[in-house]
Each structure stands twice: as structure tokens, then as C-alpha cells.
Amino acid sequence: MGEMITCYEQNDESYIGYKDKIYSPEADKETGEVSEMCLNEDTVIWCDRYVDEAYINAGRGDVCDHTDPTTYIRRNACYFNTIFGAEVNDEKTWSYKCWEISQCPLKDANGDGRIGCQVTRQRITCCCQDEDYCNGDDLIEIFATYGKPENYPPDYQELCDIDFSQYDWYVAFKIDATGWTDQQNYECSYDPEGIDFTGNYDTDTIADDITDDTDGQGTYDLNDNDEDQTTDGKCLIIGRTENKCSCGGDCYSYEYEYTATTERCGDAELVTGEFGAETCDPENPVYEIGEEVCCEVLDCANGEFRITSDGYMNRNGIYINIMAIFCILW
């Protein structure tokens, strides 16, 4: 929408339903109020554009007008994530939202975030920028089915056999499961700019994230950081960003993304990111800037952490009693 991309926003396999309250001219179902943006003659043009039926999916999705807490750049990409599991987590199994491209898990040759999809042992994550609502296209719909319990454990070969040439997505396989080899990751990955007509990969351009066979034995360095490699300790909250979210039906709440520092990682600023992402729940605690919390941290180079201690008040402003929490010190 203008210079801002609009993305599907949902925590469900079905990405349809969420409406941006700021840009939607419809009255809020709970308060009956209409967004000030849509009542102001200087800004109503954005509301008119949001619901203009000349555009696909008019009146749906989240306009990416918010700033990323790590880069302080307005979010400029659409994000999709599904986690494999035997049960559905109402908030984390599927995730569609706005994102900042540099924070996407796939990296280019310079280490910068890039568009495309990454398939790992635990999840599938995609980022795109080519058009509004790109985090709900045909390939995303296929990937979303792998979050269903009936598709767990995932059939990695089945994922590999998808004809990615139909979808024009860069797809990098980085699976570290038992019995699955780096050679298979290499062969399953797809670069729309690096494949010839016979289906053989052009090794000069395929998968910037996958390095050459360094030992001549079919072993490829995938440089993948796994969530299992974590350290417990204390984190000092230095920033937070509020994002509206859907908690099902007519329920709306806010997710917070936090920025923190730890003694172990020096001056590096960590972000909750994907690893520490909250569920969309009005009862979640809110952590204050300057508060020290117990946390679980990935490798410092990864830059993500997860809060493990209780907080002070929930999204409704209700005080929560705090239990004594003892963090494991580094």
C-alpha cells in the first residue's frame, strides 16, 4: 500500500480473516469506534486504498507500518512460519506477519537477510517482498499443511519432491535429521536463477547459504544455527515493540518483541525474534524496559533470546504475582 507492503497477519493455518484496525473504515466490534486514520480527511486516503476492491484481498491483512525493534527500520517484508508437531499450538504452529528483511533466517553471500524459504528439521520459514499478501501464495499454502498433526513427523523427501520450479521461490533445505545428509539438502534446494532445463543444479549459483563440498566426501557446510544450542542466564530489557495480533475469532491482543543485552554477549543487542516469539494472549505478562529477567539465549551470533521468568502485568493491565525466580548465572 503505497511504500508499505501489506501482509497476511494470522496465527492459524488459514491466513484469511485479520483486518488492520488502523486502516479499516469498519467500526471496531468491541468499542464501536472507527479509526481516527479513517476519519481524518488528510489520512482517509489510506483507508480508502486499504478497502479498494481494485486490489486483490481488499480490506484484509496488516499494513506494515511498524518499526522492527532490532534494526529500527520499518518492516518491509512478509513472513510465514510453520512448526512441525504432533499437536497444534494455537499461536505458534502457523504464523503470518510483517517482517524486516534483514531479520529473515535465509542469508545471502554477504550475510544479509534475503527473500526465500528455509526448510529445517523443525520448521519452514519464508520471507517475501515481491507483492502484497505474498505470504499466502500457492507454495505457502502447501508448506502450511506440514504444520498439521497428521503430517507429523514430516516426510522430508516428500517436501524435497515438490516441483519448486512452479512457484519461483528460492528454497534452501537445511535439515539436520538422523539419516538425512547434507548432499540431500544440496540436491533438494532450489534457486530459480540457478537451475538448468534438465533439472540439474548450476553449482555456481545455487543456494548461497550452502558452501562447497570441503572434504570431497559429500559433506556440505550448511551454517545452520539450531535452537537446541542455548544458554540460560539473565537479560536486561532495553526495548520493546508492540504489535497487534489476532487471538482467534473477535479476540485481538498485542504481542511484544523485546530487545535485551546480556553480560555473556557484551554490547550485542538481542531480540526475541522467532526463537522467543510470544503467543497472542491477553493474559501474557508485559516486561518493562530496565527490568532484568531470566532468559534462554541462542549463540550470540544468532542474536535471539527467550524470556523464561514471570512479569509484572498482563495485557489488560492486571497485576500478576511474581514467584521467586533464580536464574542460572553465566
Salt bridges, closest charged atoms under 4 A:
GLU13 OE2 - LYS148 NZ 3.60
ASP20 OD1 - LYS244 NZ 3.51
GLU26 OE2 - LYS19 NZ 2.99
ASP28 OD2 - LYS21 NZ 2.87
ASP62 OD2 - HIS66 NE2 3.67
ASP62 OD1 - LYS244 NZ 3.29
ASP65 OD1 - HIS66 ND1 3.07
ASP68 OD2 - ARG75 NH2 3.65
ASP132 OD2 - ARG49 NH2 3.32
ASP176 OD1 - ARG121 NE 2.80
ASP208 OD2 - ARG114 NH1 3.68
ASP209 OD2 - LYS174 NZ 3.46
ASP226 OD2 - ARG121 NH2 2.81
GLU227 OE2 - ARG123 NH2 2.48
ASP228 OD2 - ARG121 NH2 3.02
ASP250 OD1 - LYS29 NZ 3.16
GLU255 OE1 - LYS97 NZ 3.54
GLU257 OE1 - ARG75 NH2 2.06
GLU274 OE2 - ARG123 NH1 2.24
GLU278 OE2 - ARG315 NH2 3.00
GLU288 OE1 - ARG240 NH1 3.49
GLU292 OE1 - LYS234 NZ 3.88
GLU296 OE1 - ARG306 NH2 3.02
